[in-house]
Amino acid sequence: MAGEELGKLDFGSIQHQLEVNALGPLRTVEVFLPTLSEGSKVALITSRMGSIGDNGSGGYYGYRMSKAALNAAGMSLAHDLRSRGVAVITLHPGFVRTGMTGNSGGLDPADSAKMLLDRIDALALKTTGKFLHANGEELPW
């Protein structure tokens, strides 16, 4: 991604990524808050690149920071919505063949979507606050 290399950072791009990837989903939950009742579920689509514990390569500052911020919001939402009976999950879709990955991902979009829906269907209060791969693997924060 352009503007993601140390020494050549594009802070406007990083700010935009934070707005879209972290604040956008949080704003959406805030808008729907009055409709979230017991048994509701909130699923946040993040990325493994937002994992601090799994960052073995560096770089991609805006993307990583924005997804880490979304992960933090997901954990706070899980705590704050538990008393309403609302479960929250943070999901990584996998390395999906899309334009963003140069169509080099290992998963078809439809397969990723099916696995994500399986994770959402299985979500309950006892599993709220988890960070999962679409395949069900629990990921490090």
RODREN-502685 format. One record per residue (C-alpha): x, y, z. Coordinates in Angstrom, 1 decimal, decimal comma, padded with zeros to 4 digits. Example, Ala and Ser with C-alpha at 12.3 -4.5 7.8 and 13.67 -1.06 7.14 Angstrom:
// residues 2
<rec><px>012,3</px><py>-004,5</py><pz>007,8</pz></rec>
<rec><px>013,7</px><py>-001,1</py><pz>007,1</pz></rec>
//
This chain:
// residues 141
<rec><px>000,0</px><py>000,0</py><pz>000,0</pz></rec>
<rec><px>001,3</px><py>003,4</py><pz>-000,9</pz></rec>
<rec><px>002,2</px><py>005,6</py><pz>002,0</pz></rec>
<rec><px>002,7</px><py>002,6</py><pz>004,3</pz></rec>
<rec><px>006,5</px><py>002,5</py><pz>004,4</pz></rec>
<rec><px>008,4</px><py>004,0</py><pz>007,3</pz></rec>
<rec><px>010,0</px><py>007,2</py><pz>006,2</pz></rec>
<rec><px>007,4</px><py>007,7</py><pz>003,5</pz></rec>
<rec><px>004,2</px><py>007,6</py><pz>005,6</pz></rec>
<rec><px>001,1</px><py>009,3</py><pz>004,3</pz></rec>
<rec><px>-000,7</px><py>010,4</py><pz>007,5</pz></rec>
<rec><px>-003,8</px><py>011,5</py><pz>005,6</pz></rec>
<rec><px>-004,1</px><py>007,9</py><pz>004,3</pz></rec>
<rec><px>-003,6</px><py>006,5</py><pz>007,8</pz></rec>
<rec><px>-006,2</px><py>008,8</py><pz>009,2</pz></rec>
<rec><px>-008,6</px><py>007,8</py><pz>006,5</pz></rec>
<rec><px>-008,0</px><py>004,1</py><pz>007,2</pz></rec>
<rec><px>-008,7</px><py>004,7</py><pz>010,9</pz></rec>
<rec><px>-012,0</px><py>006,5</py><pz>010,0</pz></rec>
<rec><px>-013,1</px><py>003,6</py><pz>007,7</pz></rec>
<rec><px>-011,8</px><py>000,5</py><pz>009,5</pz></rec>
<rec><px>-012,2</px><py>001,5</py><pz>013,1</pz></rec>
<rec><px>-014,5</px><py>004,4</py><pz>013,6</pz></rec>
<rec><px>-017,0</px><py>003,3</py><pz>010,8</pz></rec>
<rec><px>-017,9</px><py>000,0</py><pz>012,5</pz></rec>
<rec><px>-018,1</px><py>001,7</py><pz>015,9</pz></rec>
<rec><px>-020,4</px><py>004,4</py><pz>014,6</pz></rec>
<rec><px>-022,6</px><py>001,7</py><pz>013,0</pz></rec>
<rec><px>-022,9</px><py>-000,1</py><pz>016,4</pz></rec>
<rec><px>-023,7</px><py>003,2</py><pz>018,1</pz></rec>
<rec><px>-026,5</px><py>003,9</py><pz>015,6</pz></rec>
<rec><px>-028,0</px><py>000,5</py><pz>016,0</pz></rec>
<rec><px>-027,6</px><py>000,4</py><pz>019,8</pz></rec>
<rec><px>-031,3</px><py>001,1</py><pz>020,5</pz></rec>
<rec><px>-032,3</px><py>-002,0</py><pz>018,5</pz></rec>
<rec><px>-029,8</px><py>-004,4</py><pz>020,1</pz></rec>
<rec><px>-031,6</px><py>-006,5</py><pz>022,5</pz></rec>
<rec><px>-031,0</px><py>-009,9</py><pz>024,2</pz></rec>
<rec><px>-029,9</px><py>-012,5</py><pz>021,7</pz></rec>
<rec><px>-028,6</px><py>-009,9</py><pz>019,2</pz></rec>
<rec><px>-025,1</px><py>-010,4</py><pz>017,7</pz></rec>
<rec><px>-022,5</px><py>-008,0</py><pz>016,5</pz></rec>
<rec><px>-019,9</px><py>-009,2</py><pz>014,1</pz></rec>
<rec><px>-016,9</px><py>-007,0</py><pz>013,3</pz></rec>
<rec><px>-014,8</px><py>-007,9</py><pz>010,2</pz></rec>
<rec><px>-011,2</px><py>-007,2</py><pz>011,0</pz></rec>
<rec><px>-007,9</px><py>-008,7</py><pz>009,8</pz></rec>
<rec><px>-005,2</px><py>-010,8</py><pz>011,3</pz></rec>
<rec><px>-002,9</px><py>-007,9</py><pz>010,4</pz></rec>
<rec><px>-004,5</px><py>-006,1</py><pz>013,4</pz></rec>
<rec><px>-003,0</px><py>-008,6</py><pz>015,7</pz></rec>
<rec><px>-000,1</px><py>-007,2</py><pz>017,7</pz></rec>
<rec><px>000,9</px><py>-010,7</py><pz>018,9</pz></rec>
<rec><px>001,0</px><py>-012,0</py><pz>015,3</pz></rec>
<rec><px>002,9</px><py>-009,1</py><pz>013,6</pz></rec>
<rec><px>006,0</px><py>-010,7</py><pz>012,4</pz></rec>
<rec><px>006,8</px><py>-008,4</py><pz>009,5</pz></rec>
<rec><px>006,0</px><py>-004,8</py><pz>010,4</pz></rec>
<rec><px>004,9</px><py>-002,2</py><pz>007,9</pz></rec>
<rec><px>001,4</px><py>-001,5</py><pz>006,7</pz></rec>
<rec><px>001,0</px><py>001,1</py><pz>009,5</pz></rec>
<rec><px>-002,4</px><py>002,5</py><pz>008,7</pz></rec>
<rec><px>-004,0</px><py>-000,8</py><pz>008,0</pz></rec>
<rec><px>-002,5</px><py>-002,6</py><pz>011,0</pz></rec>
<rec><px>-003,3</px><py>000,3</py><pz>013,3</pz></rec>
<rec><px>-006,9</px><py>000,7</py><pz>012,1</pz></rec>
<rec><px>-007,6</px><py>-003,1</py><pz>012,5</pz></rec>
<rec><px>-005,9</px><py>-003,2</py><pz>015,9</pz></rec>
<rec><px>-008,2</px><py>-000,2</py><pz>016,9</pz></rec>
<rec><px>-011,2</px><py>-002,2</py><pz>015,7</pz></rec>
<rec><px>-010,1</px><py>-005,2</py><pz>017,7</pz></rec>
<rec><px>-009,9</px><py>-003,1</py><pz>020,8</pz></rec>
<rec><px>-013,3</px><py>-001,6</py><pz>020,1</pz></rec>
<rec><px>-014,7</px><py>-005,2</py><pz>019,7</pz></rec>
<rec><px>-013,4</px><py>-006,2</py><pz>023,1</pz></rec>
<rec><px>-014,9</px><py>-003,1</py><pz>024,7</pz></rec>
<rec><px>-018,2</px><py>-003,7</py><pz>022,9</pz></rec>
<rec><px>-018,2</px><py>-007,3</py><pz>024,2</pz></rec>
<rec><px>-017,9</px><py>-006,1</py><pz>027,8</pz></rec>
<rec><px>-020,3</px><py>-003,3</py><pz>027,4</pz></rec>
<rec><px>-023,0</px><py>-005,2</py><pz>025,6</pz></rec>
<rec><px>-022,9</px><py>-008,4</py><pz>027,7</pz></rec>
<rec><px>-025,3</px><py>-007,0</py><pz>030,2</pz></rec>
<rec><px>-027,9</px><py>-006,5</py><pz>027,4</pz></rec>
<rec><px>-027,4</px><py>-010,1</py><pz>026,3</pz></rec>
<rec><px>-025,6</px><py>-009,1</py><pz>023,1</pz></rec>
<rec><px>-022,7</px><py>-011,2</py><pz>021,9</pz></rec>
<rec><px>-019,8</px><py>-009,6</py><pz>020,0</pz></rec>
<rec><px>-017,2</px><py>-011,3</py><pz>017,8</pz></rec>
<rec><px>-014,2</px><py>-010,0</py><pz>015,9</pz></rec>
<rec><px>-013,5</px><py>-012,0</py><pz>012,7</pz></rec>
<rec><px>-010,7</px><py>-012,3</py><pz>010,3</pz></rec>
<rec><px>-012,0</px><py>-013,5</py><pz>006,9</pz></rec>
<rec><px>-008,8</px><py>-015,3</py><pz>005,9</pz></rec>
<rec><px>-006,5</px><py>-014,6</py><pz>002,9</pz></rec>
<rec><px>-009,3</px><py>-014,1</py><pz>000,4</pz></rec>
<rec><px>-008,9</px><py>-013,8</py><pz>-003,4</pz></rec>
<rec><px>-009,9</px><py>-010,1</py><pz>-003,9</pz></rec>
<rec><px>-008,5</px><py>-007,0</py><pz>-005,6</pz></rec>
<rec><px>-006,9</px><py>-006,1</py><pz>-002,3</pz></rec>
<rec><px>-004,8</px><py>-009,2</py><pz>-002,3</pz></rec>
<rec><px>-004,1</px><py>-009,0</py><pz>-006,0</pz></rec>
<rec><px>-006,4</px><py>-012,1</py><pz>-006,4</pz></rec>
<rec><px>-003,6</px><py>-014,2</py><pz>-004,8</pz></rec>
<rec><px>-005,5</px><py>-015,2</py><pz>-001,7</pz></rec>
<rec><px>-006,1</px><py>-018,8</py><pz>-000,8</pz></rec>
<rec><px>-009,9</px><py>-018,6</py><pz>-000,3</pz></rec>
<rec><px>-012,7</px><py>-017,8</py><pz>-002,6</pz></rec>
<rec><px>-014,9</px><py>-015,0</py><pz>-001,3</pz></rec>
<rec><px>-017,9</px><py>-017,3</py><pz>-001,1</pz></rec>
<rec><px>-016,0</px><py>-019,8</py><pz>000,9</pz></rec>
<rec><px>-014,8</px><py>-017,1</py><pz>003,3</pz></rec>
<rec><px>-018,3</px><py>-015,7</py><pz>003,6</pz></rec>
<rec><px>-019,7</px><py>-019,2</py><pz>004,4</pz></rec>
<rec><px>-017,1</px><py>-019,7</py><pz>007,2</pz></rec>
<rec><px>-017,8</px><py>-016,2</py><pz>008,6</pz></rec>
<rec><px>-021,5</px><py>-017,0</py><pz>008,7</pz></rec>
<rec><px>-020,8</px><py>-020,3</py><pz>010,5</pz></rec>
<rec><px>-018,8</px><py>-018,4</py><pz>013,2</pz></rec>
<rec><px>-021,6</px><py>-015,8</py><pz>013,6</pz></rec>
<rec><px>-024,3</px><py>-018,5</py><pz>013,8</pz></rec>
<rec><px>-022,2</px><py>-020,2</py><pz>016,6</pz></rec>
<rec><px>-021,7</px><py>-017,0</py><pz>018,5</pz></rec>
<rec><px>-023,2</px><py>-016,9</py><pz>022,0</pz></rec>
<rec><px>-022,6</px><py>-014,9</py><pz>025,2</pz></rec>
<rec><px>-020,2</px><py>-017,6</py><pz>026,4</pz></rec>
<rec><px>-018,0</px><py>-016,9</py><pz>023,4</pz></rec>
<rec><px>-018,4</px><py>-013,1</py><pz>023,2</pz></rec>
<rec><px>-015,2</px><py>-011,1</py><pz>022,9</pz></rec>
<rec><px>-013,3</px><py>-013,7</py><pz>020,8</pz></rec>
<rec><px>-011,0</px><py>-012,9</py><pz>017,9</pz></rec>
<rec><px>-011,4</px><py>-015,7</py><pz>015,4</pz></rec>
<rec><px>-010,2</px><py>-016,7</py><pz>011,9</pz></rec>
<rec><px>-013,1</px><py>-017,6</py><pz>009,6</pz></rec>
<rec><px>-012,0</px><py>-021,2</py><pz>010,0</pz></rec>
<rec><px>-012,7</px><py>-021,0</py><pz>013,8</pz></rec>
<rec><px>-009,1</px><py>-020,7</py><pz>014,9</pz></rec>
<rec><px>-008,7</px><py>-018,3</py><pz>017,8</pz></rec>
<rec><px>-006,2</px><py>-015,6</py><pz>017,0</pz></rec>
<rec><px>-003,8</px><py>-013,8</py><pz>019,3</pz></rec>
<rec><px>-004,6</px><py>-010,2</py><pz>020,1</pz></rec>
//
